[in-house]
C-alpha cells in the first residue's frame, strides 16, 4: 500500500477535502502533468473522514497500488483502444477515411461513457477510494501547545 500525507483543507458532508503535496515519486512519473503534480502545485482529494479529522490536521492516507494502476489503465488506455477500434471498424466498413474518423469519435465517446458508468458503479467502493489511516498532526493540539507556551 502506498502512503501519502496531506492537510485537511475543508470538511464537506462527512468527507475531508485534503491538500496533498507532490512527493518524490511524482518527479519520476510520466503522467505527472495529468494530475497537476508536474506544475509543483498541490493536489486536492475528497475522501471519507473516517478518523474525524479537523480542518488543518495533517493526515496520512493509503491506497492500493493495484487500484491506482487499474484506474490509470481505464482512464488512459480504454478510450484510446475504442478510438482505434472505431476507426478500424468505420474504415473497413466503408473504405472511407472520413467515415473511419467519424467512427473513431464514436468509439472515443463510447470509451468516456463506459468510464462514466464504471465510476458510478465502482467509484465509491472502498478498494478504489484512499483511506485515512492516521492523524499525523492535529491542529487542535498545536493550538493548545501554542496557547500553553504563551501563558
C-alpha positions in Angstrom: 0.0 0.0 0.0 1.2 3.5 -0.8 1.0 6.2 1.8 0.8 9.9 1.3 0.5 12.9 3.6 -2.0 15.7 3.3 -3.6 18.5 5.2 -7.4 18.8 5.7 -8.5 21.9 3.8 -12.2 21.7 4.5 -15.0 19.3 5.6 -17.9 18.5 3.3 -20.8 16.1 4.0 -18.7 13.6 6.0 -15.8 13.9 3.6 -12.5 15.7 4.2 -11.0 17.6 1.3 -7.3 17.1 1.5 -4.5 19.2 0.1 -1.7 16.8 -1.0 1.9 17.8 -1.7 3.7 16.3 -4.6 6.1 13.6 -3.3 9.4 12.2 -4.6 7.6 9.5 -6.7 5.7 12.3 -8.6 9.0 13.6 -10.1 9.6 10.3 -11.8 6.1 9.7 -13.0 5.5 10.0 -16.8 1.9 11.1 -16.3 2.6 13.8 -13.7 1.1 16.6 -15.9 -2.2 14.8 -15.9 -2.8 15.3 -12.2 -1.0 18.6 -11.9 2.0 17.3 -10.0 4.3 18.4 -12.7 3.4 22.0 -12.1 4.7 21.9 -8.5 1.2 22.7 -7.2 -0.8 20.8 -4.6 -3.5 18.4 -5.5 -6.9 18.1 -3.8 -8.7 14.9 -2.9 -12.0 14.3 -1.1 -12.1 11.1 0.9 -14.3 9.8 3.8 -13.4 11.5 7.1 -13.2 8.2 8.9 -10.9 9.5 11.6 -12.9 12.7 12.3 -10.0 14.9 11.4 -10.5 18.7 11.7 -9.5 21.5 9.3 -5.8 22.0 9.4 -4.9 18.5 10.6 -2.1 16.6 8.9 -3.3 13.1 7.9 -1.8 10.1 6.3 -3.8 8.3 3.6 -3.2 4.9 2.0 -4.4 3.4 -1.3 -3.9 0.2 -3.0 -1.4 0.3 -5.8 -3.4 -2.2 -7.9 -6.4 0.1 -7.7 -4.3 3.0 -8.9 -2.9 1.0 -11.8 -6.3 -0.2 -12.8 -7.7 3.3 -12.7 -4.9 4.7 -14.8 -5.5 1.9 -17.3 -9.2 2.6 -17.5 -8.7 6.4 -17.8 -5.9 6.4 -20.3 -6.0 3.2 -22.3 -9.7 2.2 -22.7 -10.7 5.4 -24.6 -7.6 5.1 -26.9 -8.4 1.4 -27.7 -12.0 2.3 -28.5 -10.9 5.2 -30.6 -8.6 3.0 -32.7 -11.3 0.2 -32.9 -13.9 2.7 -34.0 -11.6 3.9 -36.8 -10.7 0.4 -38.0 -14.4 -0.6 -37.9 -15.6 2.5 -39.8 -12.8 2.4 -42.4 -13.2 -1.3 -43.1 -16.9 -1.0 -43.4 -16.9 1.9 -45.9 -13.3 2.2 -47.2 -13.6 6.0 -46.4 -11.3 7.8 -44.1 -13.9 10.4 -43.1 -16.3 7.6 -42.1 -13.4 6.0 -40.2 -12.8 9.3 -38.3 -16.5 9.6 -37.5 -16.5 6.0 -36.1 -13.3 6.8 -34.2 -15.0 9.8 -32.5 -18.0 7.5 -31.7 -15.6 5.0 -30.2 -13.9 7.7 -28.1 -17.3 8.9 -26.9 -18.2 5.3 -26.0 -15.0 5.0 -24.1 -15.8 8.0 -21.9 -19.4 6.8 -21.5 -18.0 3.4 -20.2 -15.7 5.3 -17.8 -18.7 7.3 -16.5 -20.7 4.1 -15.8 -17.7 2.4 -14.2 -17.2 5.4 -12.0 -20.8 5.3 -10.9 -20.7 1.6 -10.2 -17.2 1.3 -8.6 -16.2 4.9 -7.7 -17.4 4.6 -4.1 -16.1 1.1 -3.5 -13.6 1.0 -0.6 -11.0 -0.6 -2.8 -10.8 2.4 -5.1 -11.0 5.2 -2.5 -8.0 6.1 -0.5 -8.5 5.7 3.3 -7.3 7.8 6.2 -5.0 5.7 8.3 -3.6 8.2 10.9 -3.8 11.8 12.0 -0.1 12.8 12.0 -0.5 16.2 13.5 -3.7 17.8 14.9 -4.3 21.5 14.5 -6.1 21.5 17.9 -3.0 20.0 19.7 -0.8 22.6 18.0 -3.0 25.4 19.1 -3.3 24.2 22.7 0.5 23.8 22.8 1.0 27.3 21.4 -1.5 28.7 23.9 0.3 26.9 26.8 3.6 28.5 25.7 2.0 31.9 25.8 0.9 31.5 29.4 
